[in-house]
């Protein structure tokens, strides 16, 4: 699946935020599910459970550079990447609260 981090995603993105960084905003817009982005992976919260998706190297670099302030929001161009399917995460009994 092709995902584009738009200039609007970059402008609205929050540095250091797993849920509101530009990558998370782009994934949420394209996939329409809650997303958490960490330094090397995204966690997609889908109706059937969670799915962990590895991020391409250029996106990992983007996340690091965005979070540390190297990337300036005003001048950063959009970025397009291919997202792999990832793998489902099994929920253990410890994760469920009754």
DAUR-V874809 format. One record per residue. N is the residue number from 1. SS is DSSP state (H for helix, E for strand, L for the rest). PSI is psi in radians with two decimals (* if undefined). Layout:
N,SS,PSI / N,SS,PSI
//
This chain:
1,L,2.35 / 2,E,2.28 / 3,E,2.35 / 4,E,2.19 / 5,E,1.89 / 6,L,2.91 / 7,H,-0.58 / 8,H,-0.73 / 9,H,-0.73 / 10,H,-0.76 / 11,H,-0.69 / 12,H,-0.20 / 13,L,2.60 / 14,L,2.23 / 15,L,2.37 / 16,L,0.16 / 17,L,2.17 / 18,L,-0.44 / 19,L,-0.29 / 20,L,0.34 / 21,L,2.89 / 22,H,-0.65 / 23,H,-0.77 / 24,H,-0.73 / 25,H,-0.74 / 26,H,-0.81 / 27,H,-0.74 / 28,H,-0.69 / 29,H,-0.74 / 30,H,-0.74 / 31,H,-0.34 / 32,L,0.73 / 33,L,2.73 / 34,E,2.50 / 35,E,2.49 / 36,E,2.28 / 37,E,2.19 / 38,L,-3.12 / 39,L,-0.53 / 40,L,0.02 / 41,E,2.83 / 42,E,2.49 / 43,E,2.06 / 44,E,2.20 / 45,E,1.70 / 46,E,2.87 / 47,L,-0.60 / 48,L,-0.01 / 49,E,-2.93 / 50,E,2.64 / 51,E,2.28 / 52,E,2.24 / 53,E,2.15 / 54,E,2.50 / 55,L,2.47 / 56,L,2.75 / 57,H,-0.70 / 58,H,-0.51 / 59,H,-0.68 / 60,H,-0.77 / 61,H,-0.72 / 62,H,-0.82 / 63,H,-0.84 / 64,H,-0.82 / 65,H,-0.62 / 66,H,-0.84 / 67,H,-0.54 / 68,L,-0.01 / 69,L,0.09 / 70,L,-0.68 / 71,L,2.20 / 72,L,2.19 / 73,L,-0.68 / 74,L,-0.46 / 75,L,0.02 / 76,L,2.22 / 77,L,2.90 / 78,L,2.87 / 79,E,2.26 / 80,E,2.41 / 81,E,2.86 / 82,E,2.29 / 83,L,2.20 / 84,L,2.93 / 85,L,-0.61 / 86,L,-2.91 / 87,E,2.56 / 88,E,2.64 / 89,E,2.22 / 90,L,2.28 / 91,L,2.19 / 92,L,2.91 / 93,H,-0.40 / 94,H,-0.39 / 95,H,-0.29 / 96,L,2.35 / 97,L,2.28 / 98,L,*
//
